[in-house]
Amino acid sequence: MRQWTIDAFASAPFRGNPACVVEPFDVWPADDWMQTLAAENNQAETAFLLRTDAQDRFGLRWFTPALEVPLCGHATLASAHALFAELGLVAETVTFDTLSGPLTVSRREGIYAMDFPASPVRQVETPAGLSEALGVEPDEVWAGPFLVAILKDEAAVRAANPDLAALKTISSAATQGRGNVGVSALARNQPYEVVSRFFAPGSGIPEDPATGSLHCMLSPIFAAKLGRARLAFHQAYPGRGGDLDCELSGDRVILRGQAITVIEGRLRL
């Protein structure tokens, strides 16, 4: 059985966010086996695929080293890339059946476009202790599946060195979610309009390099701020960085990006 490590939201190797994608199964393996393999891979997500009667439709599940998650953008992009680029899928669009409902991915001239649900967001008062945990005072705080703190500028986003244990506790209490936090700001004089980072201690990931689910929150927030549905985002994970082209379309977000296979392996199991 083969698996691939694929850099998603990346225009070159060793950028974006790596995900492992396992060759499609005919039946789902046991949950504990998938969780154990995800821990062995030790990437932010390992994606598992299930064949269906349709050649362009697959089941898809995502596991971090610690748990199964309901939505993952970069591992969805990586899964589509594995099917198109490594397994020769001939189709205009592939559909994935997931815990977040059907998700579609199309490919055109090396660019993947994912149709994801936009996350409902609401502006909230800054939770007690959040400023201290981030080391900076947010200008705004938004809540959805997790917290997003809007900071004053890109320098503040890049300089963030948060207390991850405190972030997990504060975000979990504020959202009833796992305890993850994004930080973001408008960018100036850059090829992108918005810069961000994502800290996910509640999912067993100190910091995620490029996060589709984060941008399902950021897109509605910044589309309203800037009065434009389509924006260029850069996730500023130190040493890597990921680029996402996001377009708000009603209650959906179209996430566009590239992907590159960097490792092909064979499981001796």
Protein Blocks (a to p, Z undefined) as FASTA:
>chain_A
ZZddddehiabehiajddddddddfbdcdfklmmmmmmmnopabdcdddddfbfkbccdd
dddfkbccfbdfklmmmmmmmmmmmnopacfbdcdddfkopaddddeehiacdddddddd
ddddddehklmmnopacfbdcddfbccdddfblklmmmpccdfklmmmmmmmmnopnopa
cdddddehiabfbdcddddfknopabafbdfklmmmmmmmmmmmnopabdcdddfbehia
padddddehjaccdddddddfbdcdddZZ
